[in-house]
């Protein structure tokens, strides 16, 4: 009789441990799914941010290149204006003709 009682207790303990293990397993699965969802969200946010950064960098490079070209034109115009001024001053003109 004592062994049957002990066997029943062991079976109950085993069933309880098995139930706890299943609950833990389900919790772990739920947490894993949540973590995978968050990783997906973060990956999507990263890709969006990288795309925006690439667009901003392209726009910045384009503007920088345009300003550099504009500066080259201004410097060339200034150099020509100085050459014209030197030409007129070398010819004895006191008044420099503006370069347009």
Secondary structure as GFF3:
##gff-version 3
##sequence-region A 1 100
A	DSSP	alpha_helix	2	90	.	.	.	ID=ss1
###
